[in-house]
Amino acid sequence: MKWVCRLVVGVVCCCSLGSFASAQKSPSGLTLTKFKRAGIWHKRLAGSWTLSQKLAVQLHGKKERSKLTGLKFKLDTKALALIPKRYQKFLQKKRLVVAGLMTLITRKGAVPYGIPFVITLFNGETQVLFFLHRGKRKYGNPESFQVMMMTNEDKKKDILFVGDDLSVVNMLPFTRTR
C-alpha cells in the first residue's frame, strides 16, 4: 500500500511540478523554474540508476531487451550553457525544472561525454530532453524520454521509470545504485 500511495503522489508531483516562486536565469538565457519547495526531481534524481530485469519481469512478464542498461544524473545549471543556441529559443518557452549532465550506459558501454539535459513538462508528460553529438555538431542531436519516479522512505529503494518520448513502449524500471 505504501508503494501505491507514493506512486500516486509521485505522479501528481511529476505532472503538476509544484508551485513556483521565481525563476533562475542562466548565462545562456534559459531559465530554470525555482520552486518554493524542492520537488521530487531536485531531491531524488541525482545518482546512478541500473535497469532492473527483476522488476521488468514482474511488471511486463519478460526481460527487457533494451540497449539502455543504466543512467547517471548530476544536477548542474551550468549545463544549460552547453545547449545549442538553435534549441534555446524553443526551450525559453518551456518551464524547465532541473538541468545537469547525464551519462547513458548501454550494453556496449557508456557514452564517452557528459550529456546536457533538462527536465520539462511537454504535452502533459514529464520529459528529459537531452542533447547528443551529431557528426561534427557538438550536442546537435536533441532526444527525449518520459520519466516517472516512485519514491520510498528509504531513498535506496526509489524506482525511476523511463519510457520513450511517445509512450508507445513499456516504461523501463531502473533502481538506484548510488
N, C-alpha and C positions, 0 to 999 in steps of 0.2 A: 504494500500500500504506500509506503514511503516513496518508492521509486515512481509510482504513478502520479502522486501528488507533485513531486518535484518535476516530473516531466511536463505536467500541465503548467506549473508555474514557470518553468524554463521556456516553454513555447510562448506563453503570454509575454514574458520578459523579452524574448528574442523578437517577437513581432512588433511590440509597441516600442521597444528600445528605451523605455523610460521617459521621464520628463527632463527636459534640458534647460539649463540656466543660461549658458552663454556659449560662445564659440571660441576656439583656439586656432589662430591663423598661423600657417607655416610660411617660410620664405618662398615656397613655390606658389603661394596664393591660394592653396587649398585650405579648407577649414575643417577642423575636427570639432564635432559637437561635444561640448563639455557638459556633463550631467551633474545634477545636484548630488546624486549618489552614484558611485561607480556601479556599472551594470555587470551582467554575467560575463561579457567579453573582456572587460577590463580586469576582472578578478580571476578569471579561470582559464583563459585561452593559452597564455604563455606556457611553454614547456614542450616536451616531446610526447608524441602520440603514435601508437602502433596499431595496425589493423588487427582486430580480434576475430580470428577464424571461429573460435568457440561461440562468440555471440552471433556471428554471421550464420552459423549452422542453426543456432537456437531461433533466430529471427526469420531466416529465409529458407531453412531446410537444407541448405547446402553450403559448401565452402565457396568463398568469393574468388573469382579468377582475375581480380583487379591487378593492374600493373602497379598501382599505388599501394605501398605497404606501410608507409609512415609519413609523419609530418612533424615539423618543428616550427614553433612560432616564438618570435621575440618581438615584443611591443616596442616601437621606437618611432616617434613622429618625424625624425629626420628622413625616414624612408619616403615621405611624401615628395621630397626634392628629387628622387630618382624616377618618378613617374614622368614619362614623356609629355611635353607641352601639348601635343595634339590631343591628349586624353584629359588634360586638366580642365578644359572648358566644360566637357561633359560632366566631370566629377564635381565641379563647383556648384552644380545644381542639385547635388545629392547630399543627404545627411550622412556624413562619414563618421563612424563611431570609433573605430580603432584603426591604427596604422602600424606597420612594422615590417620586419623581414621574416620570410619563411623559407624552409627547406623542404623540397619534395623528395621523398625517398621511394624509389621503385625497386623492383626485383633486380634491376641492373646496377643499382647504387643510387647515391644522392646527386641531385643537380649541383654542379660544382660552384654555385654562386648564390648569394643571398637574393631572394626574390621579393621585391617590394609588394606589399598587399595593403588593402583597406577592407574594412567591413562596412557594408551599407545595406540599406533596405531597397530592394529592386523588385518591382511588381508584387509587393507584399511579402516577399521572401527575404530572409537574411542571407546575404551573399558575401563570399570572399572574392574580391576582384584582385587578380594578381597579374604581373607583367613579366613574361619570359623574354629571352633574347630571340630575335628573328633575323637570321643571317648576320649582316653587319650592324643591324639596328639594335642597340642595347635596350632591352625592355620594350621592344616594339610589338610584342605579341600579347595582347590582353586576353586573359582567360578568366573563368569564374566557376565557382561551385557553391551550392547551397550548404548551409551548416545549421545544426541544431545541437544543443547540448543538454544532457541530462546530468544534473548535479546530485551529489550525495554529501552528507555531513562530512564524510572523510573525502577530502579533495582527490586522493589517490584513486577513488572509485568512480570518478566522473567518466562519462561516456560522451564522446564527440561523434555526431553523425554527419557524414559528408556525402552529399549527392552530386549529381551533375547540375548543370545550370538550367535544365529544362524540366526537372522532376520526372524523367522517363525511366530511370533505373532505380533499383533498390539503394537506399542510403547505406553506406558502409559504416560499421561501428568501429571506432577507434578508442582504445583505452590509454590512459595516461601512463607513461613510463618514467617521467620525471616532472 
